[in-house]
Amino acid sequence: MERSCIRSSKISADDAIKKFRALGLLDTAYHIEQDENYVYIPLIRHIGGSINHDFKPREDVFTGIEKDSERRGLKNTGAPYIRLGNSIIFKSSISRRIVYKYASRLKVDNIYVETGKIRGIKREPSLKLIYGSGGETIVRESGVSYIMDLQKVMFSPGNINTRSKMKFIDFTGMVILDMFCGIGYFSLQILKNSRPARMVMCDINPDSIHYLKKNLQVNRIKSKVDVYTGDSRSVLPVMQADYIIMGNFNSINFIVAALLRSRIGTQISMHYLTPTESMNSTQDVIVDIARKLGYVIECIENTKVKSVGPHYQHMNAIFKVSRIL
Ligand SMILES: C[S@@+](CC[C@H](N)C(=O)[O-])C[C@H]1O[C@@H](n2cnc3c(N)ncnc32)[C@H](O)[C@@H]1O
């Protein structure tokens, strides 16, 4: 259905959505949509700079299912779920008798229910398959296909902006180290859009490495890549990287391994979890830790990725090594 909307670049979409929600202009009856380059934010009316876009109404799925289910006296319709490619994940249990309706209306192959938290350092999801045969899910995002088994490896839809941001940076000719590569969340965007001289990738979860290798093939990556399975503090080779990606909430515990593989000018993109009240100061603590280890680093960017629960923030800071003492 044609609606007014603001077309935003992926990098600024989060801020724009927040702004229009705060102004009461976001039309929540429609899905926010995206294509290769832009995010389309539905608005309740025309404003300066808005354009028309064909949106899918949110109610389609729910109204139909709710009507059917009410007639049959069934509960938990309209339960929150997230969609990842050809699969959906319900946050809480749902009557098995209406599950197939979601499958047919949303045209998905697999339906899972979250049974607990993401487990351990390998970040293994706790998902129960309640519809379909499971196995591989394919998520297409910003021109990259991510293949994975959602019961074996995690995929955070909330990190979309940080992943797609990678495609706007030119990494041509650089040596990149991805210390927690997973299935290639960040590095596939880089490899698809730039031609680094070398990409060294590591993850401790063998299932992630299995899907990473598959994703490198499916996305026809031609650059030189070296893949390591194990703890990035112990299995990584001696090297000097131009850019280091640390996509792990505990990256602070890996700072020695990262600094040892840096040189003057290296940029380190570090993800970390911090209490909300420290979200603008934790980066200074990291600078101090590096200093004590003999590395002068400066924080050149510190951005919020997403809120994690009511009191914590997932942040991404970029540090530049300016001196080695
Ligand atoms: C939070 S996940 C990455 C999520 C991802 N950034 C996204 O966008 O969805 C962190 C990854 O670090 C890996 N990991 C944890 N400890 C590790 C270690 N010591 N060495 C290497 N990889 C590790 C996990 O297996 C997991 O794949």
The ligand as an SDF file (V2000), in Angstrom:
LIG
                    3D

 27 29  0  0  0  0  0  0  0  0999 V2000
   28.4860  -12.0420   19.8770 C   0  0  0  0  0  0  0  0  0  0  0  0
   29.0330  -13.2020   18.6930 S   0  0  0  0  0  0  0  0  0  0  0  0
   29.1360  -12.1960   17.2870 C   0  0  0  0  0  0  0  0  0  0  0  0
   27.7840  -11.6020   16.9440 C   0  0  0  0  0  0  0  0  0  0  0  0
   27.8200  -10.8030   15.7020 C   0  0  0  0  0  0  0  0  0  0  0  0
   28.6840   -9.6660   15.8560 N   0  0  0  0  0  0  0  0  0  0  0  0
   26.4530  -10.3950   15.1120 C   0  0  0  0  0  0  0  0  0  0  0  0
   26.3970   -9.3480   14.4420 O   0  0  0  0  0  0  0  0  0  0  0  0
   25.4430  -11.0990   15.2230 O   0  0  0  0  0  0  0  0  0  0  0  0
   30.6570  -13.4380   19.2820 C   0  0  0  0  0  0  0  0  0  0  0  0
   31.4520  -14.5230   18.5830 C   0  0  0  0  0  0  0  0  0  0  0  0
   32.6890  -14.6510   19.3050 O   0  0  0  0  0  0  0  0  0  0  0  0
   33.0730  -16.0160   19.3260 C   0  0  0  0  0  0  0  0  0  0  0  0
   34.0310  -16.2040   20.4350 N   0  0  0  0  0  0  0  0  0  0  0  0
   33.8000  -16.1600   21.7680 C   0  0  0  0  0  0  0  0  0  0  0  0
   34.9430  -16.3300   22.4610 N   0  0  0  0  0  0  0  0  0  0  0  0
   35.9390  -16.4700   21.5440 C   0  0  0  0  0  0  0  0  0  0  0  0
   37.3420  -16.6570   21.6340 C   0  0  0  0  0  0  0  0  0  0  0  0
   37.9650  -16.7540   22.8210 N   0  0  0  0  0  0  0  0  0  0  0  0
   38.0680  -16.7310   20.5020 N   0  0  0  0  0  0  0  0  0  0  0  0
   37.4580  -16.6520   19.2920 C   0  0  0  0  0  0  0  0  0  0  0  0
   36.1190  -16.4900   19.1310 N   0  0  0  0  0  0  0  0  0  0  0  0
   35.3600  -16.3940   20.2470 C   0  0  0  0  0  0  0  0  0  0  0  0
   31.7470  -16.7510   19.4980 C   0  0  0  0  0  0  0  0  0  0  0  0
   31.8340  -18.0920   19.0750 O   0  0  0  0  0  0  0  0  0  0  0  0
   30.8050  -15.8970   18.6010 C   0  0  0  0  0  0  0  0  0  0  0  0
   30.7680  -16.3880   17.2830 O   0  0  0  0  0  0  0  0  0  0  0  0
  1  2  1  0
  2  3  1  0
  2 10  1  0
  3  4  1  0
  4  5  1  0
  5  6  1  0
  5  7  1  0
  7  8  2  0
  7  9  1  0
 10 11  1  0
 11 12  1  0
 11 26  1  0
 12 13  1  0
 13 14  1  0
 13 24  1  0
 14 15  1  0
 14 23  1  0
 15 16  2  0
 16 17  1  0
 17 18  1  0
 17 23  2  0
 18 19  1  0
 18 20  2  0
 20 21  1  0
 21 22  2  0
 22 23  1  0
 24 25  1  0
 24 26  1  0
 26 27  1  0
M  CHG  2   2   1   9  -1
M  END
$$$$
